[in-house]
Amino acid sequence: MLVLFLRVCLIFKQPHPHDLSALVILFSLVVLLIVRRNITRRVNHLIERIREIRRGRWEQRVDIVDHDEVSSLAKEFNLMSEELARSYSQLTEGLQEKLDLERERSYRSSGAIPG
């Protein structure tokens, strides 16, 4: 688009400074919209994964594709998600062991299981 505009200007005459300013502003807006859309999409994807974890789906991870701030956030999210899954697993295993011990003690005290 920029190249086409410059070629047309050069065919007719030298571009006016106002024309170049408008072109730079237009080009900047297009770049801004592309960058904004890319960041917004990646952040929304991260938000979706966070909601999945809130629902108890601990296996959620985010793909890391770049080396920018959003990717750093995604990496930290993945580490947090792994730690949450590990902690939850340890808690449920500990609870199950405690319930098994309580059940066994209850049976022993009632005389159902010989001691």
C-alpha positions as CSV (number, residue, x, y, z in Angstrom):
1,M,0.0,0.0,0.0
2,L,2.8,2.4,1.0
3,V,4.8,1.5,-2.1
4,L,1.8,2.0,-4.4
5,F,1.1,5.4,-2.9
6,L,4.7,6.5,-3.3
7,R,4.8,5.3,-7.0
8,V,1.7,7.2,-7.8
9,C,3.0,10.4,-6.1
10,L,6.3,10.1,-8.0
11,I,4.6,9.6,-11.4
12,F,2.7,12.9,-11.0
13,K,5.2,15.0,-9.0
14,Q,6.9,15.2,-5.6
15,P,4.6,14.2,-2.7
16,H,3.4,17.0,-0.5
17,P,4.6,16.8,3.1
18,H,1.0,16.6,4.3
19,D,0.5,13.5,2.1
20,L,3.5,11.8,3.6
21,S,2.3,12.6,7.2
22,A,-1.1,11.2,6.4
23,L,0.4,8.1,5.0
24,V,2.7,7.6,8.0
25,I,-0.3,8.0,10.4
26,L,-2.4,5.6,8.3
27,F,0.4,3.0,8.3
28,S,0.9,3.4,12.0
29,L,-2.8,2.8,12.7
30,V,-2.7,-0.4,10.6
31,V,0.4,-1.7,12.5
32,L,-1.3,-0.7,15.8
33,L,-4.4,-2.6,15.0
34,I,-2.5,-5.7,13.9
35,V,-0.4,-5.7,17.1
36,R,-3.4,-5.0,19.3
37,R,-5.4,-7.9,17.7
38,N,-2.5,-10.3,18.2
39,I,-2.0,-9.4,21.9
40,T,-5.7,-9.3,22.6
41,R,-6.2,-12.8,21.1
42,R,-3.3,-14.3,23.1
43,V,-4.5,-12.7,26.4
44,N,-8.1,-13.9,25.8
45,H,-6.7,-17.4,25.2
46,L,-4.9,-17.2,28.5
47,I,-8.1,-16.0,30.2
48,E,-10.0,-19.0,28.8
49,R,-7.4,-21.4,30.3
50,I,-7.7,-19.6,33.6
51,R,-11.4,-20.2,33.6
52,E,-10.9,-23.9,32.8
53,I,-8.6,-24.3,35.8
54,R,-11.2,-22.5,38.0
55,R,-13.6,-25.3,36.8
56,G,-11.1,-27.9,38.1
57,R,-9.5,-28.8,34.8
58,W,-5.9,-28.7,36.1
59,E,-4.3,-30.0,32.9
60,Q,-4.7,-26.7,31.2
61,R,-1.6,-25.3,29.5
62,V,-0.9,-22.4,27.2
63,D,1.4,-22.7,24.1
64,I,4.4,-20.5,24.2
65,V,5.1,-19.2,20.7
66,D,7.2,-16.0,21.1
67,H,9.7,-14.4,23.5
68,D,7.7,-11.4,24.7
69,E,5.8,-10.4,27.8
70,V,2.7,-12.3,26.9
71,S,4.8,-15.5,26.4
72,S,6.5,-14.8,29.8
73,L,3.0,-14.6,31.3
74,A,2.0,-17.9,29.6
75,K,5.1,-19.6,30.9
76,E,4.3,-18.5,34.5
77,F,0.7,-19.6,34.0
78,N,2.0,-23.1,32.9
79,L,4.2,-23.3,36.0
80,M,1.4,-22.2,38.3
81,S,-1.0,-24.7,36.7
82,E,1.5,-27.6,37.2
83,E,2.0,-26.6,40.8
84,L,-1.8,-26.4,41.4
85,A,-2.3,-29.8,39.9
86,R,0.5,-31.3,42.0
87,S,-0.8,-29.6,45.2
88,Y,-4.4,-30.8,44.5
89,S,-3.2,-34.3,43.8
90,Q,-1.3,-34.4,47.1
91,L,-4.2,-33.0,49.0
92,T,-6.6,-35.6,47.6
93,E,-4.2,-38.4,48.2
94,G,-3.6,-37.2,51.8
95,L,-7.4,-36.9,52.4
96,Q,-7.9,-40.4,51.0
97,E,-5.3,-41.9,53.3
98,K,-6.9,-40.1,56.2
99,L,-10.3,-41.4,55.3
100,D,-8.9,-45.0,54.9
101,L,-7.3,-44.8,58.4
102,E,-10.5,-43.4,59.9
103,R,-12.5,-46.1,58.3
104,E,-10.1,-48.8,59.5
105,R,-10.1,-47.4,63.0
106,S,-13.9,-47.2,63.1
107,Y,-14.1,-50.9,62.0
108,R,-11.6,-52.0,64.6
109,S,-13.4,-50.1,67.4
110,S,-16.7,-51.7,66.3
111,G,-15.1,-55.1,66.3
112,A,-15.8,-55.7,62.6
113,I,-12.1,-56.2,61.8
114,P,-10.0,-58.4,64.1
115,G,-7.0,-56.4,65.4
